[in-house]
Amino acid sequence: MKKLIQGNENLSADQRHLLFFILKFKSAWQAVLLHKPIELPEEYTEALTEIEAKLTDKQIKQAHSYLR
């Protein structure tokens, strides 16, 4: 999956960062697949928020769709 993400030129660097972050956590990946909010421990939630702040809602949805 990581090689596919790296090779996709339609994804921005920040979208790739978001996808790699999500793939590190089984619960985050499941939440994306089930269209639910991502719930992580506080220290990881802050990191996720920082990554998502660099992206528009459309870019986040596009990245999530890539995992589905």
C-alpha positions as CSV (number, residue, x, y, z in Angstrom):
1,M,0.0,0.0,0.0
2,K,2.8,2.4,0.9
3,K,4.4,1.9,-2.6
4,L,1.1,2.8,-4.2
5,I,0.8,5.9,-2.2
6,Q,4.4,7.0,-2.9
7,G,3.9,6.3,-6.6
8,N,0.6,8.3,-7.0
9,E,1.5,11.7,-8.4
10,N,-2.0,13.0,-7.9
11,L,-1.5,13.1,-4.1
12,S,0.3,16.0,-2.5
13,A,3.1,15.5,0.0
14,D,0.8,16.5,2.8
15,Q,-1.8,14.0,1.6
16,R,0.8,11.3,1.6
17,H,1.9,12.2,5.1
18,L,-1.7,11.9,6.2
19,L,-2.1,8.5,4.6
20,F,1.1,7.2,6.1
21,F,0.0,8.5,9.5
22,I,-3.4,6.8,9.2
23,L,-1.8,3.5,8.1
24,K,0.3,3.4,11.3
25,F,-2.8,3.0,13.4
26,K,-5.3,0.1,12.8
27,S,-8.0,2.0,14.6
28,A,-7.5,5.1,12.4
29,W,-7.6,3.0,9.2
30,Q,-10.8,1.3,10.4
31,A,-12.4,4.6,11.1
32,V,-11.6,5.9,7.6
33,L,-13.0,2.7,6.1
34,L,-16.2,2.9,8.1
35,H,-16.6,6.7,7.6
36,K,-16.3,7.4,11.3
37,P,-14.2,10.0,13.2
38,I,-10.7,9.0,13.9
39,E,-10.1,8.4,17.7
40,L,-6.5,8.3,18.9
41,P,-4.6,8.9,22.1
42,E,-4.2,12.6,22.8
43,E,-0.5,12.9,21.7
44,Y,-1.4,11.3,18.3
45,T,-4.6,13.4,18.0
46,E,-2.5,16.5,18.1
47,A,-0.2,15.2,15.4
48,L,-3.2,14.3,13.2
49,T,-4.7,17.7,13.7
50,E,-1.4,19.4,12.7
51,I,-1.3,17.3,9.5
52,E,-4.9,17.9,8.6
53,A,-4.5,21.7,9.2
54,K,-2.2,21.8,6.1
55,L,-5.0,20.3,4.0
56,T,-8.4,21.4,2.7
57,D,-11.5,19.3,3.5
58,K,-11.5,18.2,-0.1
59,Q,-7.9,17.0,0.1
60,I,-8.6,15.1,3.3
61,K,-11.7,13.4,1.7
62,Q,-9.6,12.6,-1.4
63,A,-6.9,11.0,0.8
64,H,-9.5,9.0,2.8
65,S,-11.1,7.8,-0.5
66,Y,-7.7,6.5,-1.6
67,L,-7.7,4.1,1.3
68,R,-11.2,2.8,0.6
